[in-house]
């Protein structure tokens, strides 16, 4: 079997709101083969930039379009292909968008292997640690404390046992921050796990102060309070509180995760397969976290493609325990572009058992939201 083409499809809602909701557009990567098997991948990044990385021409020995690198390769040779893409973009792509683009291709290759062998990806990865995974409802803070509490109550009614509130108005001032977290806890009750996603809004001193103030509301973790490269700030914060500090969704290779773990001293390692380089790199990151005694969880705020990939990943590592499951009002792309709806039932989500990722694209919905490249 050989790779014959790599296709990038840009999807976007007719109206996009200026808020921290990355479910409003999507970049789908399709890898085609001469055996008639097409693999599906996704990239959560800047769609136009990723399109350029994949479809761009050859420039020189260490900067080349990914499509030209992988066409003609055997899709089963995922480790070799990952290394080839990395080496041939080592000048322009050791971090960031090029790694994101590589991840979309890598995800599609694992989907191809699963479809060809009639096995789910988690089995190819040697997994089987979970048949279902506890999920936490991932939502944005409301515009007001009262709206935040109401959102929490809706998550309780949906059967979740853990909720993460993020971004939104958090970080504007001390009084509002405390009111938002207080109402979040009040909304979900005392028995639920509460996670707080600060969305990079604090400096180290303020984050240390907020950690002390938030402890009253017993958060399970405090996520991304600092800028991602502020390793010294993360170390100081982690050492100042008993609260778990979570981070990682901004990272794009295992080397930056090593810095975050070893220099930043974080407690929860968050991995987004659509950003970190796909399954091939994510498995290495999870192993590095396990070696340090750290739990590894997914990040995913986009489509069911990413959710399915995350389930396969979490089922294949020893140090996973919970799944991020987006419960956001504006989810038309997620709910329409695949035939599968991966639902949380009583706060748990089943790991897919179908070949590959276990998702199929809805061609009609793809056509409805597809944007032409300009």
LODRENTI-258666 format. One record per residue (C-alpha): x, y, z; chain; residue in one letter. Coordinates in nm, 3 decimals, decimal comma. Example, Ala and Ser with C-alpha at 12.3 -4.5 7.8 and 13.67 -1.06 7.14 Angstrom:
<east: 1,230	north: -0,450	up: 0,780	mol: A	type: a>
<east: 1,367	north: -0,106	up: 0,714	mol: A	type: s>
//
This chain:
<east: 0,000	north: 0,000	up: 0,000	mol: A	type: x>
<east: 0,125	north: 0,350	up: -0,086	mol: A	type: x>
<east: 0,012	north: 0,703	up: -0,003	mol: A	type: x>
<east: -0,118	north: 0,875	up: -0,317	mol: A	type: x>
<east: -0,245	north: 1,211	up: -0,191	mol: A	type: x>
<east: -0,298	north: 1,434	up: 0,114	mol: A	type: x>
<east: -0,608	north: 1,653	up: 0,115	mol: A	type: x>
<east: -0,680	north: 1,943	up: 0,350	mol: A	type: x>
<east: -1,041	north: 2,051	up: 0,412	mol: A	type: x>
<east: -1,120	north: 2,377	up: 0,590	mol: A	type: x>
<east: -1,457	north: 2,394	up: 0,769	mol: A	type: x>
<east: -1,600	north: 2,707	up: 0,927	mol: A	type: x>
<east: -1,929	north: 2,819	up: 1,076	mol: A	type: x>
<east: -2,102	north: 3,108	up: 0,896	mol: A	type: x>
<east: -2,063	north: 3,324	up: 1,204	mol: A	type: x>
<east: -1,760	north: 3,299	up: 1,434	mol: A	type: x>
<east: -1,768	north: 3,465	up: 1,775	mol: A	type: x>
<east: -1,455	north: 3,621	up: 1,923	mol: A	type: x>
<east: -1,420	north: 3,391	up: 2,224	mol: A	type: x>
<east: -1,208	north: 3,096	up: 2,336	mol: A	type: x>
<east: -1,417	north: 2,838	up: 2,148	mol: A	type: x>
<east: -1,203	north: 2,647	up: 1,898	mol: A	type: x>
<east: -1,504	north: 2,444	up: 1,785	mol: A	type: x>
<east: -1,608	north: 2,715	up: 1,539	mol: A	type: x>
<east: -1,381	north: 2,600	up: 1,260	mol: A	type: x>
<east: -1,184	north: 2,286	up: 1,183	mol: A	type: x>
<east: -0,913	north: 2,154	up: 0,955	mol: A	type: x>
<east: -0,962	north: 1,797	up: 0,838	mol: A	type: x>
<east: -0,672	north: 1,603	up: 0,685	mol: A	type: x>
<east: -0,742	north: 1,312	up: 0,451	mol: A	type: x>
<east: -0,463	north: 1,077	up: 0,348	mol: A	type: x>
<east: -0,549	north: 0,871	up: 0,040	mol: A	type: x>
<east: -0,390	north: 0,540	up: -0,064	mol: A	type: x>
<east: -0,372	north: 0,324	up: -0,374	mol: A	type: x>
<east: -0,568	north: 0,056	up: -0,185	mol: A	type: x>
<east: -0,877	north: 0,277	up: -0,174	mol: A	type: x>
<east: -0,843	north: 0,336	up: 0,201	mol: A	type: x>
<east: -0,858	north: 0,696	up: 0,320	mol: A	type: x>
<east: -0,740	north: 0,799	up: 0,665	mol: A	type: x>
<east: -0,900	north: 1,082	up: 0,860	mol: A	type: x>
<east: -0,706	north: 1,327	up: 1,074	mol: A	type: x>
<east: -0,769	north: 1,665	up: 1,234	mol: A	type: x>
<east: -0,553	north: 1,965	up: 1,322	mol: A	type: x>
<east: -0,654	north: 2,223	up: 1,582	mol: A	type: x>
<east: -0,445	north: 2,519	up: 1,473	mol: A	type: x>
<east: -0,453	north: 2,802	up: 1,220	mol: A	type: x>
<east: -0,618	north: 2,626	up: 0,922	mol: A	type: x>
<east: -0,465	north: 2,844	up: 0,650	mol: A	type: x>
<east: -0,116	north: 2,810	up: 0,794	mol: A	type: x>
<east: -0,145	north: 2,431	up: 0,830	mol: A	type: x>
<east: -0,276	north: 2,407	up: 0,474	mol: A	type: x>
<east: 0,040	north: 2,583	up: 0,357	mol: A	type: x>
<east: 0,266	north: 2,353	up: 0,556	mol: A	type: x>
<east: 0,102	north: 2,045	up: 0,406	mol: A	type: x>
<east: 0,037	north: 2,159	up: 0,051	mol: A	type: x>
<east: 0,336	north: 2,390	up: 0,006	mol: A	type: x>
<east: 0,616	north: 2,317	up: -0,243	mol: A	type: x>
<east: 0,967	north: 2,192	up: -0,176	mol: A	type: x>
<east: 1,195	north: 2,477	up: -0,069	mol: A	type: x>
<east: 1,517	north: 2,302	up: 0,030	mol: A	type: x>
<east: 1,653	north: 2,004	up: 0,221	mol: A	type: x>
<east: 1,512	north: 2,105	up: 0,558	mol: A	type: x>
<east: 1,195	north: 2,294	up: 0,456	mol: A	type: x>
<east: 0,943	north: 2,117	up: 0,235	mol: A	type: x>
<east: 0,568	north: 2,068	up: 0,204	mol: A	type: x>
<east: 0,453	north: 1,761	up: 0,395	mol: A	type: x>
<east: 0,241	north: 1,624	up: 0,112	mol: A	type: x>
<east: 0,544	north: 1,594	up: -0,113	mol: A	type: x>
<east: 0,733	north: 1,419	up: 0,166	mol: A	type: x>
<east: 0,476	north: 1,148	up: 0,238	mol: A	type: x>
<east: 0,329	north: 1,068	up: -0,106	mol: A	type: x>
<east: 0,470	north: 0,733	up: -0,217	mol: A	type: x>
<east: 0,539	north: 0,615	up: 0,138	mol: A	type: x>
<east: 0,394	north: 0,304	up: 0,302	mol: A	type: x>
<east: 0,131	north: 0,430	up: 0,553	mol: A	type: x>
<east: 0,216	north: 0,148	up: 0,794	mol: A	type: x>
<east: 0,561	north: 0,299	up: 0,851	mol: A	type: x>
<east: 0,435	north: 0,568	up: 1,086	mol: A	type: x>
<east: 0,753	north: 0,607	up: 1,292	mol: A	type: x>
<east: 0,967	north: 0,642	up: 0,981	mol: A	type: x>
<east: 0,725	north: 0,888	up: 0,819	mol: A	type: x>
<east: 0,707	north: 1,100	up: 1,135	mol: A	type: x>
<east: 1,087	north: 1,120	up: 1,149	mol: A	type: x>
<east: 1,105	north: 1,202	up: 0,778	mol: A	type: x>
<east: 0,853	north: 1,487	up: 0,809	mol: A	type: x>
<east: 1,038	north: 1,624	up: 1,111	mol: A	type: x>
<east: 1,385	north: 1,607	up: 0,956	mol: A	type: x>
<east: 1,275	north: 1,762	up: 0,629	mol: A	type: x>
<east: 1,122	north: 2,057	up: 0,818	mol: A	type: x>
<east: 1,374	north: 2,088	up: 1,096	mol: A	type: x>
<east: 1,466	north: 2,442	up: 0,988	mol: A	type: x>
<east: 1,112	north: 2,578	up: 0,989	mol: A	type: x>
<east: 0,910	north: 2,335	up: 1,195	mol: A	type: x>
<east: 1,061	north: 2,201	up: 1,517	mol: A	type: x>
<east: 0,771	north: 2,355	up: 1,710	mol: A	type: x>
<east: 0,428	north: 2,496	up: 1,646	mol: A	type: x>
<east: 0,234	north: 2,480	up: 1,322	mol: A	type: x>
<east: 0,453	north: 2,230	up: 1,137	mol: A	type: x>
<east: 0,419	north: 1,982	up: 1,424	mol: A	type: x>
<east: 0,044	north: 2,045	up: 1,429	mol: A	type: x>
<east: 0,030	north: 1,962	up: 1,058	mol: A	type: x>
<east: 0,240	north: 1,648	up: 1,108	mol: A	type: x>
<east: -0,007	north: 1,538	up: 1,374	mol: A	type: x>
<east: -0,299	north: 1,557	up: 1,135	mol: A	type: x>
<east: -0,118	north: 1,334	up: 0,887	mol: A	type: x>
<east: 0,000	north: 1,096	up: 1,159	mol: A	type: x>
<east: -0,354	north: 1,059	up: 1,296	mol: A	type: x>
<east: -0,481	north: 0,976	up: 0,945	mol: A	type: x>
<east: -0,205	north: 0,715	up: 0,899	mol: A	type: x>
<east: -0,309	north: 0,533	up: 1,216	mol: A	type: x>
<east: -0,668	north: 0,545	up: 1,093	mol: A	type: x>
<east: -0,552	north: 0,383	up: 0,768	mol: A	type: x>
<east: -0,368	north: 0,108	up: 0,954	mol: A	type: x>
<east: -0,670	north: 0,031	up: 1,168	mol: A	type: x>
<east: -0,903	north: 0,019	up: 0,869	mol: A	type: x>
<east: -0,663	north: -0,204	up: 0,673	mol: A	type: x>
<east: -0,627	north: -0,449	up: 0,962	mol: A	type: x>
<east: -0,989	north: -0,419	up: 1,082	mol: A	type: x>
<east: -0,872	north: -0,314	up: 1,429	mol: A	type: x>
<east: -0,929	north: -0,005	up: 1,643	mol: A	type: x>
<east: -0,631	north: 0,225	up: 1,686	mol: A	type: x>
<east: -0,608	north: 0,158	up: 2,061	mol: A	type: x>
<east: -0,543	north: -0,209	up: 1,988	mol: A	type: x>
<east: -0,269	north: -0,121	up: 1,736	mol: A	type: x>
<east: -0,111	north: 0,096	up: 2,004	mol: A	type: x>
<east: -0,111	north: -0,199	up: 2,242	mol: A	type: x>
<east: -0,379	north: -0,050	up: 2,464	mol: A	type: x>
<east: -0,682	north: -0,192	up: 2,635	mol: A	type: x>
<east: -0,650	north: -0,023	up: 2,975	mol: A	type: x>
<east: -1,004	north: 0,116	up: 2,948	mol: A	type: x>
<east: -1,329	north: 0,017	up: 2,781	mol: A	type: x>
<east: -1,489	north: 0,339	up: 2,899	mol: A	type: x>
<east: -1,344	north: 0,653	up: 3,050	mol: A	type: x>
<east: -1,483	north: 0,900	up: 3,299	mol: A	type: x>
<east: -1,545	north: 1,235	up: 3,131	mol: A	type: x>
<east: -1,547	north: 1,588	up: 3,263	mol: A	type: x>
<east: -1,775	north: 1,847	up: 3,106	mol: A	type: x>
<east: -1,561	north: 2,123	up: 2,957	mol: A	type: x>
<east: -1,732	north: 2,461	up: 2,927	mol: A	type: x>
<east: -1,647	north: 2,829	up: 2,933	mol: A	type: x>
<east: -1,718	north: 3,048	up: 3,234	mol: A	type: x>
<east: -2,040	north: 3,241	up: 3,194	mol: A	type: x>
<east: -2,026	north: 3,615	up: 3,136	mol: A	type: x>
<east: -2,141	north: 3,659	up: 3,496	mol: A	type: x>
<east: -2,106	north: 3,455	up: 3,815	mol: A	type: x>
<east: -2,478	north: 3,379	up: 3,805	mol: A	type: x>
<east: -2,459	north: 3,248	up: 3,450	mol: A	type: x>
<east: -2,159	north: 3,037	up: 3,550	mol: A	type: x>
<east: -2,354	north: 2,875	up: 3,831	mol: A	type: x>
<east: -2,643	north: 2,800	up: 3,597	mol: A	type: x>
<east: -2,407	north: 2,633	up: 3,351	mol: A	type: x>
<east: -2,277	north: 2,417	up: 3,632	mol: A	type: x>
<east: -2,627	north: 2,309	up: 3,730	mol: A	type: x>
<east: -2,695	north: 2,204	up: 3,370	mol: A	type: x>
<east: -2,387	north: 1,983	up: 3,376	mol: A	type: x>
<east: -2,509	north: 1,812	up: 3,692	mol: A	type: x>
<east: -2,842	north: 1,746	up: 3,521	mol: A	type: x>
<east: -2,654	north: 1,589	up: 3,227	mol: A	type: x>
<east: -2,499	north: 1,333	up: 3,461	mol: A	type: x>
<east: -2,137	north: 1,449	up: 3,478	mol: A	type: x>
<east: -1,937	north: 1,405	up: 3,796	mol: A	type: x>
<east: -1,668	north: 1,660	up: 3,703	mol: A	type: x>
<east: -1,681	north: 2,001	up: 3,531	mol: A	type: x>
<east: -1,414	north: 2,235	up: 3,403	mol: A	type: x>
<east: -1,486	north: 2,606	up: 3,365	mol: A	type: x>
<east: -1,246	north: 2,809	up: 3,156	mol: A	type: x>
<east: -1,143	north: 3,138	up: 3,005	mol: A	type: x>
<east: -1,423	north: 3,393	up: 2,956	mol: A	type: x>
<east: -1,407	north: 3,682	up: 3,204	mol: A	type: x>
<east: -1,160	north: 3,515	up: 3,441	mol: A	type: x>
<east: -0,856	north: 3,732	up: 3,511	mol: A	type: x>
<east: -1,020	north: 4,075	up: 3,493	mol: A	type: x>
<east: -1,006	north: 4,146	up: 3,866	mol: A	type: x>
<east: -0,986	north: 3,970	up: 4,202	mol: A	type: x>
<east: -1,346	north: 4,013	up: 4,308	mol: A	type: x>
<east: -1,490	north: 3,878	up: 3,983	mol: A	type: x>
<east: -1,245	north: 3,587	up: 3,978	mol: A	type: x>
<east: -1,351	north: 3,477	up: 4,325	mol: A	type: x>
<east: -1,719	north: 3,522	up: 4,245	mol: A	type: x>
<east: -1,692	north: 3,315	up: 3,926	mol: A	type: x>
<east: -1,519	north: 3,025	up: 4,102	mol: A	type: x>
<east: -1,751	north: 3,047	up: 4,402	mol: A	type: x>
<east: -2,060	north: 3,025	up: 4,180	mol: A	type: x>
<east: -1,905	north: 2,749	up: 3,972	mol: A	type: x>
<east: -1,864	north: 2,541	up: 4,288	mol: A	type: x>
<east: -2,210	north: 2,632	up: 4,413	mol: A	type: x>
<east: -2,360	north: 2,537	up: 4,077	mol: A	type: x>
<east: -2,211	north: 2,187	up: 4,066	mol: A	type: x>
<east: -2,229	north: 2,113	up: 4,438	mol: A	type: x>
<east: -1,973	north: 1,979	up: 4,683	mol: A	type: x>
<east: -1,951	north: 1,622	up: 4,552	mol: A	type: x>
<east: -1,841	north: 1,706	up: 4,198	mol: A	type: x>
<east: -1,482	north: 1,759	up: 4,085	mol: A	type: x>
<east: -1,419	north: 2,119	up: 3,981	mol: A	type: x>
<east: -1,144	north: 2,218	up: 3,740	mol: A	type: x>
<east: -1,044	north: 2,579	up: 3,669	mol: A	type: x>
<east: -0,888	north: 2,675	up: 3,334	mol: A	type: x>
<east: -0,737	north: 3,021	up: 3,370	mol: A	type: x>
<east: -0,656	north: 3,058	up: 3,002	mol: A	type: x>
<east: -0,304	north: 3,202	up: 3,046	mol: A	type: x>
<east: -0,436	north: 3,513	up: 3,221	mol: A	type: x>
<east: -0,206	north: 3,555	up: 3,523	mol: A	type: x>
<east: 0,150	north: 3,641	up: 3,612	mol: A	type: x>
<east: 0,321	north: 3,412	up: 3,863	mol: A	type: x>
<east: 0,252	north: 3,624	up: 4,173	mol: A	type: x>
<east: -0,116	north: 3,664	up: 4,089	mol: A	type: x>
<east: -0,150	north: 3,295	up: 4,009	mol: A	type: x>
<east: 0,001	north: 3,207	up: 4,347	mol: A	type: x>
<east: -0,247	north: 3,442	up: 4,517	mol: A	type: x>
<east: -0,542	north: 3,297	up: 4,324	mol: A	type: x>
<east: -0,434	north: 2,942	up: 4,403	mol: A	type: x>
<east: -0,450	north: 3,024	up: 4,775	mol: A	type: x>
<east: -0,788	north: 3,194	up: 4,733	mol: A	type: x>
<east: -0,937	north: 2,918	up: 4,516	mol: A	type: x>
<east: -0,837	north: 2,642	up: 4,761	mol: A	type: x>
<east: -1,152	north: 2,719	up: 4,961	mol: A	type: x>
<east: -1,353	north: 2,579	up: 4,666	mol: A	type: x>
<east: -1,143	north: 2,261	up: 4,641	mol: A	type: x>
<east: -1,049	north: 2,258	up: 4,271	mol: A	type: x>
<east: -0,921	north: 1,928	up: 4,138	mol: A	type: x>
<east: -0,675	north: 2,117	up: 3,921	mol: A	type: x>
<east: -0,575	north: 2,472	up: 3,822	mol: A	type: x>
<east: -0,505	north: 2,481	up: 3,449	mol: A	type: x>
<east: -0,278	north: 2,705	up: 3,243	mol: A	type: x>
<east: -0,267	north: 3,010	up: 3,469	mol: A	type: x>
<east: 0,065	north: 3,124	up: 3,316	mol: A	type: x>
<east: 0,220	north: 3,179	up: 2,976	mol: A	type: x>
<east: 0,346	north: 2,844	up: 2,843	mol: A	type: x>
<east: 0,717	north: 2,933	up: 2,839	mol: A	type: x>
<east: 0,718	north: 3,065	up: 3,194	mol: A	type: x>
<east: 0,877	north: 2,751	up: 3,337	mol: A	type: x>
<east: 1,020	north: 2,933	up: 3,639	mol: A	type: x>
<east: 0,678	north: 3,076	up: 3,717	mol: A	type: x>
<east: 0,519	north: 2,732	up: 3,691	mol: A	type: x>
<east: 0,782	north: 2,590	up: 3,927	mol: A	type: x>
<east: 0,721	north: 2,863	up: 4,183	mol: A	type: x>
<east: 0,345	north: 2,819	up: 4,156	mol: A	type: x>
<east: 0,357	north: 2,440	up: 4,183	mol: A	type: x>
<east: 0,581	north: 2,456	up: 4,488	mol: A	type: x>
<east: 0,357	north: 2,715	up: 4,657	mol: A	type: x>
<east: 0,032	north: 2,518	up: 4,657	mol: A	type: x>
<east: -0,111	north: 2,175	up: 4,723	mol: A	type: x>
<east: -0,343	north: 2,228	up: 4,427	mol: A	type: x>
<east: -0,261	north: 2,029	up: 4,113	mol: A	type: x>
<east: -0,127	north: 2,246	up: 3,831	mol: A	type: x>
<east: -0,221	north: 2,133	up: 3,480	mol: A	type: x>
<east: -0,074	north: 2,245	up: 3,148	mol: A	type: x>
<east: 0,042	north: 2,122	up: 2,809	mol: A	type: x>
<east: -0,216	north: 2,206	up: 2,544	mol: A	type: x>
<east: 0,009	north: 2,478	up: 2,398	mol: A	type: x>
<east: 0,298	north: 2,235	up: 2,350	mol: A	type: x>
<east: 0,383	north: 2,076	up: 2,017	mol: A	type: x>
<east: 0,657	north: 1,821	up: 2,077	mol: A	type: x>
<east: 0,791	north: 1,600	up: 2,352	mol: A	type: x>
<east: 1,093	north: 1,826	up: 2,399	mol: A	type: x>
<east: 0,882	north: 2,119	up: 2,518	mol: A	type: x>
<east: 0,685	north: 1,881	up: 2,742	mol: A	type: x>
<east: 1,010	north: 1,779	up: 2,907	mol: A	type: x>
<east: 1,075	north: 2,144	up: 2,994	mol: A	type: x>
<east: 0,723	north: 2,185	up: 3,129	mol: A	type: x>
<east: 0,753	north: 1,874	up: 3,345	mol: A	type: x>
<east: 1,113	north: 1,905	up: 3,463	mol: A	type: x>
<east: 1,154	north: 2,281	up: 3,487	mol: A	type: x>
<east: 0,791	north: 2,381	up: 3,535	mol: A	type: x>
<east: 0,709	north: 2,099	up: 3,779	mol: A	type: x>
<east: 0,348	north: 2,066	up: 3,662	mol: A	type: x>
<east: 0,128	north: 1,793	up: 3,809	mol: A	type: x>
<east: -0,112	north: 1,708	up: 3,522	mol: A	type: x>
<east: 0,020	north: 1,666	up: 3,166	mol: A	type: x>
<east: -0,234	north: 1,767	up: 2,901	mol: A	type: x>
<east: -0,186	north: 1,634	up: 2,548	mol: A	type: x>
<east: -0,380	north: 1,739	up: 2,237	mol: A	type: x>
<east: -0,324	north: 1,489	up: 1,956	mol: A	type: x>
<east: -0,423	north: 1,749	up: 1,695	mol: A	type: x>
<east: -0,138	north: 1,975	up: 1,812	mol: A	type: x>
<east: 0,142	north: 1,757	up: 1,952	mol: A	type: x>
<east: 0,223	north: 1,550	up: 1,644	mol: A	type: x>
<east: -0,044	north: 1,280	up: 1,650	mol: A	type: x>
<east: -0,041	north: 0,935	up: 1,809	mol: A	type: x>
<east: 0,325	north: 0,867	up: 1,732	mol: A	type: x>
<east: 0,446	north: 1,162	up: 1,941	mol: A	type: x>
<east: 0,167	north: 1,152	up: 2,201	mol: A	type: x>
<east: 0,262	north: 0,801	up: 2,308	mol: A	type: x>
<east: 0,618	north: 0,919	up: 2,374	mol: A	type: x>
<east: 0,493	north: 1,216	up: 2,576	mol: A	type: x>
<east: 0,271	north: 0,990	up: 2,785	mol: A	type: x>
<east: 0,564	north: 0,760	up: 2,851	mol: A	type: x>
<east: 0,782	north: 1,051	up: 2,962	mol: A	type: x>
<east: 0,504	north: 1,161	up: 3,198	mol: A	type: x>
<east: 0,464	north: 0,808	up: 3,337	mol: A	type: x>
<east: 0,838	north: 0,791	up: 3,403	mol: A	type: x>
<east: 0,797	north: 1,098	up: 3,621	mol: A	type: x>
<east: 0,491	north: 0,963	up: 3,802	mol: A	type: x>
<east: 0,260	north: 1,216	up: 3,637	mol: A	type: x>
<east: -0,092	north: 1,152	up: 3,507	mol: A	type: x>
<east: -0,153	north: 1,227	up: 3,140	mol: A	type: x>
<east: -0,488	north: 1,352	up: 3,011	mol: A	type: x>
<east: -0,617	north: 1,474	up: 2,678	mol: A	type: x>
<east: -0,701	north: 1,822	up: 2,562	mol: A	type: x>
<east: -0,965	north: 1,855	up: 2,294	mol: A	type: x>
<east: -1,214	north: 2,131	up: 2,222	mol: A	type: x>
<east: -1,299	north: 2,056	up: 1,860	mol: A	type: x>
<east: -1,477	north: 1,770	up: 1,676	mol: A	type: x>
<east: -1,559	north: 1,404	up: 1,735	mol: A	type: x>
<east: -1,248	north: 1,319	up: 1,532	mol: A	type: x>
<east: -1,035	north: 1,461	up: 1,811	mol: A	type: x>
<east: -1,255	north: 1,307	up: 2,080	mol: A	type: x>
<east: -1,229	north: 0,963	up: 1,915	mol: A	type: x>
<east: -0,852	north: 0,997	up: 1,881	mol: A	type: x>
<east: -0,828	north: 1,100	up: 2,246	mol: A	type: x>
<east: -1,025	north: 0,795	up: 2,356	mol: A	type: x>
<east: -0,792	north: 0,563	up: 2,164	mol: A	type: x>
<east: -0,492	north: 0,741	up: 2,316	mol: A	type: x>
<east: -0,619	north: 0,735	up: 2,675	mol: A	type: x>
<east: -0,710	north: 0,367	up: 2,642	mol: A	type: x>
<east: -0,351	north: 0,295	up: 2,538	mol: A	type: x>
<east: -0,155	north: 0,449	up: 2,826	mol: A	type: x>
<east: -0,120	north: 0,349	up: 3,191	mol: A	type: x>
<east: -0,137	north: 0,699	up: 3,339	mol: A	type: x>
<east: -0,473	north: 0,821	up: 3,207	mol: A	type: x>
<east: -0,787	north: 0,862	up: 3,417	mol: A	type: x>
<east: -1,026	north: 1,118	up: 3,266	mol: A	type: x>
<east: -1,141	north: 1,259	up: 2,930	mol: A	type: x>
<east: -1,207	north: 1,620	up: 2,835	mol: A	type: x>
<east: -1,554	north: 1,628	up: 2,682	mol: A	type: x>
<east: -1,671	north: 1,958	up: 2,540	mol: A	type: x>
<east: -2,021	north: 2,065	up: 2,638	mol: A	type: x>
<east: -2,054	north: 2,400	up: 2,466	mol: A	type: x>
<east: -2,363	north: 2,553	up: 2,317	mol: A	type: x>
<east: -2,216	north: 2,617	up: 1,972	mol: A	type: x>
<east: -2,120	north: 2,267	up: 1,852	mol: A	type: x>
<east: -2,270	north: 2,247	up: 1,503	mol: A	type: x>
<east: -1,945	north: 2,138	up: 1,339	mol: A	type: x>
<east: -1,882	north: 1,868	up: 1,595	mol: A	type: x>
<east: -2,236	north: 1,737	up: 1,584	mol: A	type: x>
<east: -2,279	north: 1,737	up: 1,208	mol: A	type: x>
<east: -1,956	north: 1,655	up: 1,023	mol: A	type: x>
<east: -1,933	north: 1,292	up: 1,137	mol: A	type: x>
<east: -2,201	north: 1,027	up: 1,149	mol: A	type: x>
<east: -2,081	north: 0,923	up: 1,492	mol: A	type: x>
<east: -2,193	north: 1,111	up: 1,803	mol: A	type: x>
<east: -1,965	north: 1,014	up: 2,088	mol: A	type: x>
<east: -2,194	north: 1,069	up: 2,385	mol: A	type: x>
<east: -2,124	north: 1,080	up: 2,756	mol: A	type: x>
<east: -2,369	north: 0,862	up: 2,946	mol: A	type: x>
<east: -2,383	north: 0,924	up: 3,320	mol: A	type: x>
<east: -2,048	north: 1,096	up: 3,289	mol: A	type: x>
<east: -1,870	north: 0,810	up: 3,108	mol: A	type: x>
<east: -1,770	north: 0,768	up: 2,742	mol: A	type: x>
<east: -1,710	north: 0,435	up: 2,570	mol: A	type: x>
<east: -1,385	north: 0,374	up: 2,383	mol: A	type: x>
<east: -1,453	north: 0,313	up: 2,010	mol: A	type: x>
<east: -1,434	north: -0,050	up: 1,898	mol: A	type: x>
<east: -1,466	north: 0,008	up: 1,521	mol: A	type: x>
<east: -1,164	north: -0,014	up: 1,287	mol: A	type: x>
<east: -0,928	north: 0,282	up: 1,284	mol: A	type: x>
<east: -1,056	north: 0,588	up: 1,466	mol: A	type: x>
<east: -1,411	north: 0,462	up: 1,428	mol: A	type: x>
<east: -1,551	north: 0,779	up: 1,268	mol: A	type: x>
<east: -1,696	north: 0,846	up: 0,923	mol: A	type: x>
<east: -1,738	north: 1,190	up: 0,767	mol: A	type: x>
<east: -2,079	north: 1,320	up: 0,666	mol: A	type: x>
<east: -2,018	north: 1,442	up: 0,310	mol: A	type: x>
<east: -2,329	north: 1,661	up: 0,310	mol: A	type: x>
<east: -2,220	north: 1,847	up: 0,624	mol: A	type: x>
<east: -1,863	north: 1,874	up: 0,497	mol: A	type: x>
<east: -1,992	north: 2,040	up: 0,180	mol: A	type: x>
<east: -2,214	north: 2,275	up: 0,384	mol: A	type: x>
<east: -1,930	north: 2,417	up: 0,593	mol: A	type: x>
<east: -1,637	north: 2,376	up: 0,354	mol: A	type: x>
<east: -1,436	north: 2,686	up: 0,270	mol: A	type: x>
<east: -1,247	north: 2,722	up: -0,056	mol: A	type: x>
<east: -0,875	north: 2,788	up: -0,033	mol: A	type: x>
<east: -0,785	north: 3,135	up: -0,158	mol: A	type: x>
//
